[in-house]
């Protein structure tokens, strides 16, 4: 019985000793082996252990929050900077790629609704078709100036206006199709505004007149500009659409900057937590404390005394 009694007593003492570990020892076990000159306790002003992983994920979600979690005046300042930058970037993203973009789209659509006339476009294109010169030249005319025509037809008349059996896409049938279905045009989707940005639709803009010198070339099935000179309304429309596109392109810039801010803030938070934890186990040594003195005295037959001064870098 005695051996078992001593074994039980030993295990109880070992368990009691484990419970008596100081908080500093527990921190040391958690962090692993570090080179230290002194271990500070948890109740000292340097603070408690901060998880680098937690700090990183906090700043990855909300830039600056990991720095606030670690604490310390320099980290509070950097955290405020990351957070302010995030707010500024999100504000810029909304202002440029949503508010200003939507406003610009509305402006160029209003411009097109006012100055692009569907009936004029259908009549002028129908009048430009080569007459009495064979189906080959009519097909050539359709090929030269019909790009985007099917998207235009389906945008304003619906899917029934497209396809191989369409009565809208061929220019020779387009005017009649318009006269029969113009009452059904109630709205104009974005595909319509994209289609009329092509030069093939330039005769639909107010004030444009077919190029009188183009008749003979069109009659022979050749491609020539449909108008002589330029259309002020068309050029303004293209310029307004380009501004809208530029605003939309800024979205990628703002999103990239936002992602970068999250990543940089997360890395900084993890490094800050690691530096904070290291400070819990390191004590700043003064200049004088880095000097080490050593001596050696030999009182034998060959009397000798030595003194050594060492500076620890």
Backbone bond lengths (Angstrom), bond angles and torsions (degrees), N, CA, C in turn:
res aa  C-N    CA-C-N  psi(-1)  N-CA   C-N-CA  omega(-1)  CA-C   N-CA-C  phi
1 X - - - 1.453 - - 1.507 112.67 -
2 X 1.342 117.09 -33.51 1.470 119.92 -177.10 1.521 113.48 -60.30
3 X 1.354 118.11 -45.27 1.479 117.14 179.36 1.513 112.25 -58.57
4 X 1.347 117.26 -40.09 1.458 119.33 -179.70 1.518 110.98 -66.91
5 X 1.334 115.35 -36.37 1.454 118.84 178.78 1.522 111.29 -62.10
6 X 1.339 116.27 -44.37 1.479 120.15 179.31 1.528 111.81 -66.30
7 X 1.332 115.02 -36.07 1.482 117.39 178.58 1.523 110.16 -64.45
8 X 1.327 117.16 -45.45 1.468 121.16 178.89 1.521 110.61 -62.15
9 X 1.328 115.76 -42.25 1.460 120.37 178.54 1.522 111.09 -62.11
10 X 1.343 117.06 -39.42 1.465 121.71 179.78 1.538 110.93 -65.52
11 X 1.341 115.94 -44.30 1.464 119.35 179.35 1.523 111.23 -64.35
12 X 1.354 116.75 -39.10 1.455 119.55 178.35 1.529 111.11 -63.61
13 X 1.333 115.60 -42.61 1.471 119.52 179.16 1.522 110.99 -64.44
14 X 1.347 116.94 -38.47 1.459 120.95 179.74 1.522 110.24 -65.51
15 X 1.339 116.22 -42.49 1.459 120.06 178.58 1.516 111.14 -63.93
16 X 1.350 115.79 -40.84 1.465 119.43 178.67 1.518 111.52 -63.94
17 X 1.333 115.86 -38.87 1.472 120.01 179.60 1.523 111.16 -65.25
18 X 1.353 116.04 -36.95 1.473 119.17 178.98 1.525 110.53 -64.67
19 X 1.335 116.19 -38.03 1.451 119.60 -178.61 1.520 111.35 -70.09
20 X 1.307 116.13 -23.57 1.456 119.83 -177.61 1.521 113.57 -87.63
21 X 1.332 115.62 4.58 1.471 117.26 177.79 1.521 109.89 -58.99
22 X 1.281 115.44 140.29 1.461 119.10 178.04 1.514 110.66 -72.52
23 X 1.306 115.31 160.31 1.458 120.14 177.78 1.525 111.14 -62.53
24 X 1.290 117.31 -32.26 1.463 120.57 178.46 1.520 110.82 -65.43
25 X 1.357 116.93 -39.22 1.468 120.51 177.78 1.527 110.72 -64.41
26 X 1.318 116.41 -39.62 1.455 119.17 178.42 1.523 111.10 -62.98
27 X 1.330 116.03 -40.22 1.463 118.76 176.94 1.501 110.90 -63.33
28 X 1.309 116.76 -40.08 1.466 120.53 -179.77 1.520 110.90 -63.64
29 X 1.346 116.85 -39.46 1.464 120.10 177.46 1.513 111.20 -64.69
30 X 1.323 115.89 -36.89 1.456 120.19 -178.69 1.518 112.63 -70.43
31 X 1.298 116.08 -39.64 1.470 120.10 -176.99 1.514 112.96 -83.94
32 X 1.304 119.02 -17.69 1.460 120.83 -176.92 1.517 110.81 92.12
33 X 1.312 113.55 -168.77 1.457 119.83 -177.13 1.515 110.58 -76.36
34 X 1.311 117.12 126.31 1.461 122.60 176.30 1.523 108.41 -134.27
35 X 1.301 113.05 155.38 1.466 118.37 176.89 1.520 107.61 -86.83
36 X 1.311 116.81 117.52 1.454 120.55 -175.61 1.517 109.63 -132.76
37 X 1.299 112.91 155.78 1.455 118.53 172.62 1.524 109.78 -108.39
38 X 1.363 114.43 -19.24 1.459 118.78 178.87 1.523 107.94 -166.19
39 X 1.299 117.03 142.25 1.451 121.31 179.33 1.522 108.29 -104.69
40 X 1.336 115.30 126.02 1.453 119.92 -179.82 1.521 109.88 -88.26
41 X 1.275 117.52 151.86 1.459 121.64 177.99 1.524 109.95 -84.48
42 X 1.361 114.67 165.78 1.460 119.87 -174.78 1.523 113.40 -66.55
43 X 1.317 117.50 -25.82 1.457 119.61 -173.91 1.514 112.68 -87.72
44 X 1.329 116.88 9.67 1.458 118.66 179.08 1.525 110.12 -83.84
45 X 1.305 117.45 166.07 1.462 122.71 -170.24 1.515 112.94 -68.12
46 X 1.310 119.80 -13.64 1.460 120.80 -179.34 1.520 112.24 -72.61
47 X 1.306 119.37 -15.56 1.448 122.15 175.89 1.504 113.25 95.71
48 X 1.347 115.41 -173.53 1.456 121.64 -176.19 1.522 110.87 -101.77
49 X 1.315 113.95 175.21 1.460 120.75 -179.02 1.526 110.52 -65.43
50 X 1.340 116.90 137.45 1.459 123.54 177.97 1.523 108.96 -119.61
51 X 1.301 115.86 130.69 1.463 121.19 -177.61 1.528 110.76 -75.69
52 X 1.346 118.95 117.63 1.469 120.33 176.70 1.520 112.57 -60.11
53 X 1.336 116.27 -36.07 1.474 119.33 -179.44 1.525 110.69 -66.39
54 X 1.317 115.68 -43.32 1.465 119.08 179.28 1.528 110.80 -64.81
55 X 1.315 116.16 -43.17 1.467 120.06 178.92 1.524 110.71 -60.78
56 X 1.338 116.51 -41.11 1.462 120.81 -179.09 1.528 110.75 -63.69
57 X 1.338 117.43 -47.44 1.455 120.43 -177.83 1.527 111.88 -68.91
58 X 1.313 117.11 -32.60 1.464 119.43 177.14 1.521 110.97 -64.06
59 X 1.336 116.58 -45.09 1.463 119.54 179.34 1.526 111.83 -74.19
60 X 1.324 116.40 -24.20 1.460 118.70 176.04 1.523 110.65 -67.71
61 X 1.332 116.20 -33.88 1.460 120.83 177.81 1.525 111.42 -81.77
62 X 1.328 116.18 -49.81 1.467 121.44 179.50 1.526 107.85 -130.70
63 X 1.330 118.96 103.91 1.465 121.21 -178.15 1.526 111.74 -53.20
64 X 1.316 115.60 132.31 1.456 121.46 179.43 1.508 113.55 98.38
65 X 1.343 118.42 -23.95 1.467 119.91 -176.74 1.525 111.28 -68.20
66 X 1.331 118.16 -32.68 1.460 120.74 177.61 1.515 111.74 -66.16
67 X 1.331 117.01 -37.12 1.465 121.05 177.38 1.529 110.57 -66.64
68 X 1.342 116.64 -39.72 1.467 119.87 177.11 1.530 110.57 -64.90
69 X 1.309 116.92 -35.96 1.468 121.66 179.36 1.531 111.00 -64.50
70 X 1.337 116.81 -42.91 1.464 120.45 -179.65 1.523 110.34 -68.45
71 X 1.329 117.06 -41.33 1.457 121.32 177.73 1.511 113.51 86.54
72 X 1.301 116.21 173.37 1.458 122.63 -177.29 1.515 110.60 101.26
73 X 1.317 117.70 139.89 1.456 121.66 -174.45 1.528 113.78 -55.75
74 X 1.355 119.77 -47.80 1.474 118.54 179.33 1.522 112.42 -60.55
75 X 1.331 115.93 -35.92 1.465 119.29 -179.06 1.524 110.82 -74.52
76 X 1.318 117.76 -34.45 1.457 120.38 174.83 1.529 110.36 -60.85
77 X 1.332 116.20 -41.02 1.466 120.58 -179.74 1.530 110.55 -64.99
78 X 1.351 115.80 -46.16 1.467 118.81 179.71 1.531 110.67 -65.92
79 X 1.341 116.75 -38.16 1.459 119.65 177.60 1.517 111.73 -62.11
80 X 1.329 116.85 -42.31 1.463 120.66 177.83 1.528 111.04 -63.45
81 X 1.330 116.38 -36.59 1.463 120.37 178.70 1.527 111.01 -65.33
82 X 1.337 116.77 -47.24 1.473 119.74 179.57 1.528 110.93 -62.40
83 X 1.325 116.64 -40.72 1.455 120.11 -179.18 1.529 111.05 -67.58
84 X 1.334 116.51 -42.30 1.468 120.14 178.49 1.522 111.06 -64.33
85 X 1.339 116.28 -38.65 1.462 120.15 178.14 1.525 110.47 -64.49
86 X 1.320 116.83 -39.21 1.470 120.91 178.39 1.523 110.50 -62.23
87 X 1.305 116.57 -45.54 1.468 120.70 179.75 1.528 110.42 -62.78
88 X 1.333 116.85 -42.13 1.464 120.66 -179.87 1.525 111.67 -64.85
89 X 1.327 116.89 -40.58 1.468 120.44 -179.10 1.531 111.16 -68.92
90 X 1.317 117.39 -41.56 1.470 120.28 178.99 1.529 110.03 -65.78
91 X 1.326 116.13 -39.58 1.464 120.02 176.92 1.518 111.03 -62.68
92 X 1.345 116.13 -44.06 1.459 120.22 178.25 1.516 112.18 -63.81
93 X 1.344 116.15 -39.16 1.464 120.41 178.16 1.521 110.48 -60.78
94 X 1.304 116.95 -46.23 1.467 120.24 179.85 1.531 111.23 -66.32
95 X 1.323 116.58 -45.14 1.469 120.05 -174.08 1.530 111.71 -65.55
96 X 1.344 116.43 -44.96 1.470 119.68 -174.59 1.523 113.09 -83.48
97 X 1.332 117.43 -44.92 1.469 119.64 -170.87 1.526 113.63 -96.71
98 X 1.331 117.56 -5.98 1.465 119.35 176.99 1.527 110.31 -120.85
99 X 1.321 116.31 -61.39 1.463 119.34 -176.48 1.534 111.88 -65.86
100 X 1.333 117.46 -57.62 1.464 119.96 -177.35 1.525 111.34 -68.23
101 X 1.333 117.58 -35.46 1.465 120.47 178.68 1.528 110.68 -63.79
102 X 1.320 116.99 -48.74 1.466 120.06 179.28 1.527 111.42 -61.06
103 X 1.311 115.96 -37.86 1.464 120.28 178.31 1.525 110.98 -65.50
104 X 1.338 117.15 -41.24 1.456 121.19 179.67 1.528 111.33 -68.46
105 X 1.339 117.45 -39.45 1.466 121.34 177.50 1.528 109.87 -62.16
106 X 1.307 116.46 -42.92 1.463 120.21 178.89 1.522 110.94 -62.46
107 X 1.314 117.26 -37.31 1.464 120.87 -179.85 1.527 111.83 -66.81
108 X 1.353 117.63 -46.64 1.464 117.29 -177.80 1.526 111.75 -72.51
109 X 1.334 118.07 -27.37 1.461 119.72 175.62 1.530 111.14 -70.55
110 X 1.316 116.28 -40.89 1.466 119.45 175.66 1.525 110.90 -61.89
111 X 1.328 116.14 -39.12 1.462 121.39 178.17 1.527 110.24 -61.96
112 X 1.342 116.98 -45.31 1.467 120.99 -179.94 1.530 110.83 -66.61
113 X 1.328 117.61 -41.66 1.463 120.49 179.53 1.526 111.54 -60.86
114 X 1.317 115.88 -29.63 1.459 119.94 -177.02 1.523 112.73 -85.95
115 X 1.331 117.24 -36.34 1.469 119.49 -170.00 1.531 114.57 -114.75
116 X 1.333 118.51 -10.97 1.467 119.07 174.52 1.525 108.21 -99.44
117 X 1.331 115.04 120.53 1.459 121.03 -173.97 1.530 108.53 -112.26
118 X 1.317 116.36 113.84 1.456 121.37 -175.60 1.524 111.18 -62.70
119 X 1.317 116.95 -43.38 1.481 120.17 -179.02 1.521 111.36 -61.93
120 X 1.321 117.45 -41.62 1.472 121.38 177.97 1.524 110.72 -62.17
121 X 1.334 115.74 -43.25 1.468 119.92 179.70 1.522 111.07 -60.63
122 X 1.337 117.93 -46.09 1.467 121.52 -178.49 1.531 110.80 -65.24
123 X 1.312 117.03 -42.46 1.466 119.98 -179.16 1.527 111.68 -66.73
124 X 1.327 116.91 -44.43 1.469 119.81 -177.39 1.520 111.23 -68.47
125 X 1.325 117.87 -39.40 1.460 120.20 178.91 1.525 110.89 -69.24
126 X 1.315 116.90 -36.30 1.461 120.08 176.89 1.527 110.75 -65.85
127 X 1.324 116.56 -37.16 1.466 120.44 179.30 1.510 113.22 -73.41
128 X 1.350 116.88 -20.12 1.469 120.15 -178.95 1.519 112.82 -86.66
129 X 1.342 117.68 -8.56 1.461 120.74 -178.53 1.525 109.87 -64.19
130 X 1.328 118.70 133.27 1.472 120.40 176.70 1.529 110.75 -58.26
131 X 1.336 116.28 129.25 1.456 120.78 -177.26 1.526 110.65 -102.53
132 X 1.327 114.97 137.82 1.470 121.98 173.68 1.522 112.00 54.08
133 X 1.312 116.25 43.23 1.476 118.19 179.22 1.523 111.19 -133.93
134 X 1.329 116.67 23.18 1.458 119.75 175.04 1.512 113.01 90.35
135 X 1.337 114.23 155.95 1.461 120.66 -179.15 1.521 112.34 -69.56
136 X 1.309 118.63 -25.63 1.464 120.61 -177.94 1.524 111.44 -62.30
137 X 1.328 116.25 -42.59 1.464 119.23 -179.60 1.526 111.62 -72.24
138 X 1.326 116.21 -31.84 1.468 119.23 175.46 1.524 110.13 -66.00
139 X 1.314 117.01 -39.85 1.458 121.20 176.78 1.523 111.24 -66.05
140 X 1.341 116.12 -37.98 1.462 120.10 177.06 1.526 110.55 -64.28
141 X 1.335 116.57 -39.71 1.465 121.26 177.52 1.530 110.06 -62.59
142 X 1.323 115.99 -43.34 1.466 120.91 178.63 1.527 110.52 -62.92
143 X 1.317 116.63 -39.16 1.463 121.23 -179.56 1.524 111.44 -68.12
144 X 1.350 116.54 -41.96 1.466 120.49 -177.40 1.531 112.68 -69.64
145 X 1.337 117.43 -40.93 1.467 120.64 -169.73 1.536 113.36 -116.71
146 X 1.321 117.15 6.03 1.461 119.98 -176.11 1.514 115.31 -97.20
147 X 1.335 117.23 4.03 1.458 119.69 179.04 1.535 110.58 -63.14
148 X 1.317 116.81 126.76 1.461 121.21 -178.21 1.510 113.73 85.87
149 X 1.322 117.29 -1.77 1.462 121.02 -176.74 1.532 112.09 -65.80
150 X 1.324 116.94 -41.82 1.462 119.50 -178.79 1.524 111.32 -66.44
151 X 1.334 118.24 -40.39 1.471 120.84 176.42 1.520 110.62 -61.71
152 X 1.326 115.98 -38.38 1.466 121.93 178.47 1.531 110.47 -63.68
153 X 1.322 116.63 -46.11 1.462 120.65 -177.48 1.529 111.95 -65.93
154 X 1.333 116.74 -46.95 1.466 119.69 -179.13 1.522 111.82 -68.18
155 X 1.341 117.17 -26.01 1.466 120.35 -179.85 1.524 111.23 -68.96
156 X 1.325 117.42 -39.27 1.471 119.02 -174.92 1.525 113.47 -100.53
157 X 1.340 117.87 -21.82 1.466 120.47 -178.81 1.528 113.28 -112.05
158 X 1.327 117.97 -14.89 1.452 120.71 -177.12 1.522 111.72 101.06
159 X 1.316 115.88 176.08 1.461 121.29 -175.05 1.527 112.92 -63.39
160 X 1.308 117.85 -25.99 1.457 119.88 -179.39 1.522 112.51 -64.04
161 X 1.328 116.85 -19.17 1.461 120.35 -178.19 1.526 112.74 -83.81
162 X 1.335 117.45 -5.10 1.463 120.58 -179.81 1.509 111.74 -105.32
163 X 1.318 114.82 -170.12 1.457 120.10 177.89 1.514 113.58 89.73
164 X 1.317 115.28 177.30 1.473 121.02 -175.18 1.520 113.11 -70.45
165 X 1.334 117.27 -24.56 1.468 120.59 -179.34 1.526 112.55 -99.83
166 X 1.320 116.66 19.79 1.460 120.85 -176.12 1.524 111.68 -65.83
167 X 1.335 114.84 142.14 1.458 121.86 173.85 1.530 111.07 -103.03
168 X 1.325 114.81 5.29 1.467 119.80 179.45 1.510 111.69 -105.00
169 X 1.337 116.47 -40.49 1.463 120.43 -174.11 1.527 112.50 -63.73
170 X 1.341 120.65 -46.13 1.479 119.68 178.23 1.529 110.75 -66.14
171 X 1.328 116.68 131.57 1.461 119.90 -177.97 1.520 112.08 -62.00
172 X 1.312 117.48 -32.30 1.469 120.15 -177.28 1.524 111.96 -67.09
173 X 1.340 117.67 -21.51 1.468 121.60 178.62 1.523 112.83 -108.38
174 X 1.318 117.11 -9.13 1.458 121.00 -171.71 1.502 114.98 -61.88
175 X 1.352 117.06 -40.63 1.462 120.03 -177.24 1.524 111.02 -67.49
176 X 1.330 116.74 -43.27 1.467 119.85 177.60 1.523 111.14 -63.72
177 X 1.334 116.71 -39.28 1.461 120.21 179.58 1.525 109.82 -64.03
178 X 1.324 116.52 -38.97 1.466 120.47 178.57 1.521 110.75 -64.65
179 X 1.327 117.05 -46.04 1.472 120.39 -179.19 1.528 111.62 -59.88
180 X 1.315 117.13 -33.06 1.456 121.35 -177.59 1.535 112.94 -82.75
181 X 1.330 116.91 -22.51 1.469 119.45 -172.16 1.534 114.12 -124.91
182 X 1.320 118.56 7.85 1.465 119.82 -174.22 1.538 112.79 -64.25
183 X 1.333 116.73 -26.33 1.465 119.68 179.22 1.528 111.95 -69.56
184 X 1.335 116.38 -17.63 1.461 120.63 -177.71 1.526 112.40 -87.03
185 X 1.322 116.67 -5.82 1.471 119.81 179.88 1.524 108.22 -79.84
186 X 1.313 116.17 99.22 1.465 120.94 -178.10 1.523 113.44 -108.81
187 X 1.300 116.75 -24.06 1.464 120.35 -179.82 1.521 109.46 -147.85
188 X 1.315 115.10 161.78 1.464 121.10 -179.35 1.530 108.27 -129.24
189 X 1.319 117.01 107.09 1.470 120.26 -179.68 1.524 111.43 -74.03
190 X 1.327 115.19 176.07 1.468 120.54 -176.77 1.523 112.31 -61.71
191 X 1.349 117.48 -29.33 1.465 120.30 179.14 1.525 111.63 -61.72
192 X 1.329 117.18 -33.25 1.464 121.34 177.73 1.526 110.57 -64.54
193 X 1.335 116.53 -46.30 1.464 120.46 -177.82 1.528 111.53 -69.55
194 X 1.321 116.73 -28.13 1.467 119.83 174.94 1.524 110.90 -71.83
195 X 1.333 116.22 -39.32 1.469 120.22 -177.57 1.520 111.74 -65.95
196 X 1.325 118.18 -44.36 1.469 120.35 -175.10 1.526 112.15 -74.30
197 X 1.340 117.09 -2.73 1.465 119.19 174.42 1.524 111.34 -75.38
198 X 1.340 117.24 -11.80 1.465 121.38 177.76 1.530 110.51 -76.94
199 X 1.318 115.85 146.72 1.462 120.79 178.04 1.528 112.11 -64.80
200 X 1.324 116.97 -18.40 1.462 119.85 178.20 1.529 112.50 -65.87
201 X 1.339 116.45 -16.08 1.469 120.62 -179.57 1.529 111.53 -105.02
202 X 1.299 116.88 16.42 1.468 119.54 -171.73 1.522 113.00 -67.46
203 X 1.333 117.48 -24.53 1.464 119.76 179.31 1.523 112.52 -71.23
204 X 1.320 117.54 -9.93 1.461 120.00 177.15 1.516 113.63 -81.81
205 X 1.327 117.21 -12.78 1.461 120.15 -177.52 1.529 110.42 -82.63
206 X 1.305 114.15 141.58 1.466 120.77 -177.20 1.530 111.16 -58.03
207 X 1.323 115.56 136.64 1.461 121.30 177.01 1.509 115.03 89.18
208 X 1.329 119.12 -7.33 1.468 120.47 -179.64 1.530 110.47 -83.43
209 X 1.323 115.09 143.32 1.461 122.40 178.87 1.516 107.28 -130.90
210 X 1.334 116.64 139.48 1.448 120.43 -178.59 1.519 110.84 -61.92
211 X 1.291 116.43 140.73 1.455 122.87 -178.72 1.534 109.57 -64.14
212 X 1.337 117.38 117.05 1.476 118.85 -177.75 1.530 112.77 -65.31
213 X 1.326 116.60 -24.70 1.453 119.73 -179.74 1.527 112.04 -81.34
214 X 1.348 116.08 -8.07 1.462 119.16 -176.58 1.525 112.51 -85.58
215 X 1.330 116.38 -16.07 1.453 119.72 -174.29 1.515 113.90 -55.77
216 X 1.337 115.92 -47.19 1.467 119.00 -177.10 1.523 111.33 -67.36
217 X 1.320 117.48 -38.01 1.460 120.33 179.40 1.528 111.09 -69.11
218 X 1.338 116.53 -42.38 1.459 120.29 176.93 1.527 109.90 -62.96
219 X 1.323 115.94 -38.23 1.462 121.08 178.64 1.524 111.23 -59.95
220 X 1.349 115.69 -34.07 1.469 120.28 179.21 1.528 112.49 -86.35
221 X 1.336 117.13 -0.83 1.462 120.26 178.33 1.505 114.31 86.89
222 X 1.331 117.52 17.47 1.460 121.22 -179.73 1.532 110.59 -95.36
223 X 1.341 115.58 161.24 1.461 120.63 178.56 1.526 109.62 -95.52
224 X 1.328 116.96 128.91 1.465 123.51 174.33 1.523 107.64 -141.88
225 X 1.332 119.39 157.55 1.467 120.54 174.86 1.520 110.78 -58.15
226 X 1.317 116.09 137.97 1.459 120.17 -175.54 1.518 113.06 -73.48
227 X 1.340 117.84 -26.31 1.463 120.25 177.58 1.520 109.01 -123.77
228 X 1.306 115.32 159.01 1.459 121.45 176.26 1.520 107.84 -98.31
229 X 1.309 115.73 123.39 1.453 119.82 -175.85 1.519 111.22 92.01
230 X 1.339 116.17 -148.82 1.456 121.44 -177.20 1.516 110.86 -131.18
231 X 1.335 114.55 161.84 1.455 120.80 176.33 1.526 109.29 -105.80
232 X 1.319 115.65 121.53 1.463 120.58 -178.67 1.530 111.06 -62.23
233 X 1.325 116.67 -42.03 1.459 120.79 -177.80 1.532 110.96 -69.33
234 X 1.322 116.06 -38.28 1.467 119.32 178.93 1.522 110.78 -66.45
235 X 1.333 116.50 -44.74 1.465 120.27 -179.57 1.526 111.30 -62.94
236 X 1.325 116.92 -38.19 1.465 119.91 178.42 1.519 110.22 -67.15
237 X 1.321 116.45 -38.18 1.469 121.11 178.19 1.525 110.85 -62.00
238 X 1.330 116.26 -45.62 1.469 120.67 179.10 1.524 110.52 -62.34
239 X 1.328 116.73 -41.02 1.470 120.85 179.26 1.524 111.11 -63.69
240 X 1.322 116.77 -40.99 1.464 120.48 -179.86 1.527 111.13 -67.80
241 X 1.322 117.10 -38.01 1.463 120.17 177.39 1.523 111.41 -67.18
242 X 1.333 116.54 -36.10 1.469 120.39 178.58 1.529 110.88 -64.43
243 X 1.323 117.24 -39.30 1.463 120.46 177.32 1.532 110.63 -62.80
244 X 1.326 115.94 -40.14 1.462 119.65 178.21 1.530 110.78 -64.93
245 X 1.324 116.32 -40.27 1.465 120.13 178.28 1.523 111.16 -64.48
246 X 1.330 116.98 -40.60 1.467 120.79 178.35 1.531 110.85 -62.16
247 X 1.324 116.23 -39.66 1.464 119.63 178.19 1.526 110.88 -65.75
248 X 1.336 116.37 -39.51 1.465 119.90 178.63 1.525 111.17 -66.02
249 X 1.345 116.50 -35.96 1.460 120.22 -179.86 1.528 112.12 -66.41
250 X 1.320 116.67 -24.27 1.472 119.57 179.03 1.521 111.92 -67.57
251 X 1.318 116.38 -17.86 1.454 119.78 179.81 1.521 111.30 -58.49
252 X 1.339 116.25 -42.30 1.463 120.16 179.93 1.532 110.95 -63.73
253 X 1.331 116.63 -37.13 1.466 120.86 -179.99 1.531 110.23 -65.32
254 X 1.324 115.96 -48.27 1.466 119.58 -178.83 1.525 111.18 -65.79
255 X 1.328 117.73 -42.35 1.458 120.39 179.60 1.528 111.08 -63.50
256 X 1.340 116.34 -40.46 1.465 119.71 177.13 1.515 111.77 -62.64
257 X 1.344 116.56 -41.58 1.466 120.40 179.12 1.527 111.38 -66.26
258 X 1.325 117.39 -37.53 1.464 121.34 178.60 1.528 110.52 -64.94
259 X 1.329 116.45 -45.92 1.466 120.53 178.72 1.526 110.58 -61.50
260 X 1.327 116.64 -43.37 1.467 120.68 179.10 1.514 111.33 -62.09
261 X 1.329 117.03 -39.82 1.467 120.73 178.62 1.525 111.09 -62.34
262 X 1.327 117.15 -39.51 1.466 120.96 177.74 1.533 111.03 -63.81
263 X 1.330 115.44 -44.94 1.471 119.69 -176.92 1.528 111.07 -66.46
264 X 1.327 116.90 -47.21 1.471 120.82 -178.83 1.518 110.37 -62.99
265 X 1.331 116.22 -42.80 1.467 119.68 179.32 1.527 110.96 -63.53
266 X 1.331 117.67 -38.95 1.465 121.32 -179.64 1.527 111.40 -65.74
267 X 1.338 116.25 -43.99 1.466 119.97 178.83 1.522 110.68 -64.49
268 X 1.328 115.96 -43.13 1.467 120.25 179.52 1.526 110.75 -62.85
269 X 1.340 117.44 -39.35 1.469 120.70 -179.86 1.523 111.15 -65.37
270 X 1.348 116.79 -42.18 1.462 120.08 179.43 1.528 111.03 -63.54
271 X 1.327 116.94 -43.89 1.464 120.80 178.94 1.523 111.10 -66.52
272 X 1.331 116.59 -36.39 1.464 120.17 178.38 1.520 110.85 -65.07
273 X 1.335 117.09 -41.54 1.465 120.74 178.34 1.519 110.74 -64.29
274 X 1.325 115.91 -41.01 1.469 119.18 179.18 1.529 111.00 -64.88
275 X 1.328 116.60 -42.41 1.463 119.87 178.54 1.524 111.28 -64.79
276 X 1.333 115.64 -38.11 1.464 119.77 178.06 1.527 110.77 -63.55
277 X 1.326 116.77 -44.00 1.464 120.45 179.84 1.518 111.75 -65.01
278 X 1.309 116.83 -38.01 1.471 120.35 177.11 1.521 110.95 -62.73
279 X 1.331 116.18 -35.01 1.470 119.37 -178.83 1.530 111.93 -67.66
280 X 1.345 115.96 -21.76 1.460 118.65 178.32 1.524 112.07 -69.83
281 X 1.320 116.16 -21.16 1.471 121.09 -174.37 1.521 112.90 -113.44
282 X 1.299 115.83 0.63 1.460 118.46 -178.97 1.514 109.30 -120.72
283 X 1.297 115.36 141.76 1.456 121.05 178.13 1.517 108.71 -117.73
284 X 1.292 116.14 130.21 1.451 119.29 178.42 1.535 109.53 -65.83
285 X 1.308 115.81 128.55 1.463 121.79 -179.02 1.520 108.71 -101.85
286 X 1.332 116.56 131.98 1.459 120.52 -179.28 1.524 110.45 -69.86
287 X 1.310 114.95 167.62 1.464 121.63 -179.24 1.529 111.14 -59.20
288 X 1.316 117.21 -42.57 1.461 120.38 -177.98 1.526 112.07 -71.54
289 X 1.362 115.45 -29.40 1.458 118.00 -179.23 1.514 112.89 -69.79
290 X 1.322 116.54 -15.82 1.460 119.47 -179.15 1.531 112.94 -81.74
291 X 1.333 116.83 -7.68 1.463 120.05 176.29 1.525 109.18 -83.73
292 X 1.336 116.05 136.65 1.456 121.95 175.72 1.537 108.27 -124.28
293 X 1.370 116.88 130.07 1.461 122.69 -178.94 1.521 109.13 -105.88
294 X 1.349 116.28 137.75 1.454 121.71 177.12 1.528 110.85 -136.26
295 X 1.341 116.98 150.71 1.473 119.80 -179.40 1.525 109.68 -146.10
296 X 1.314 114.61 156.28 1.467 120.54 179.19 1.522 108.07 -144.01
297 X 1.363 117.58 129.38 1.473 122.67 -178.54 1.517 109.09 -125.87
298 X 1.347 115.27 124.53 1.465 122.24 177.20 1.520 107.71 -116.54
299 X 1.362 117.69 108.68 1.474 122.05 -176.29 1.512 112.39 -98.29
300 X 1.304 115.70 18.52 1.460 119.32 -178.58 1.517 111.74 -79.35
301 X 1.313 114.36 -153.50 1.466 120.65 -177.76 1.523 111.37 -62.10
302 X 1.299 115.69 -40.68 1.472 120.38 175.34 1.518 108.55 -100.10
303 X 1.296 115.52 87.65 1.471 121.04 -176.78 1.529 109.05 -63.21
304 X 1.365 116.06 130.35 1.465 119.32 -179.35 1.532 108.43 -151.01
305 X 1.312 115.33 138.03 1.454 122.02 177.57 1.535 108.26 -128.43
306 X 1.328 116.68 135.17 1.468 121.85 -179.97 1.521 109.88 -130.60
307 X 1.329 114.90 147.59 1.465 121.11 175.45 1.535 106.99 -135.95
308 X 1.332 116.55 136.67 1.467 122.15 -176.80 1.532 108.10 -130.16
309 X 1.356 114.36 135.79 1.483 121.65 174.05 1.526 107.61 -118.08
310 X 1.313 117.25 124.49 1.467 122.68 -178.12 1.534 109.27 -122.79
311 X 1.347 116.89 134.40 1.464 121.45 176.19 1.519 108.78 -108.29
312 X 1.321 116.85 125.47 1.462 121.74 -177.90 1.527 109.45 -91.43
313 X 1.304 115.10 116.61 1.469 120.65 178.56 1.521 110.20 -81.04
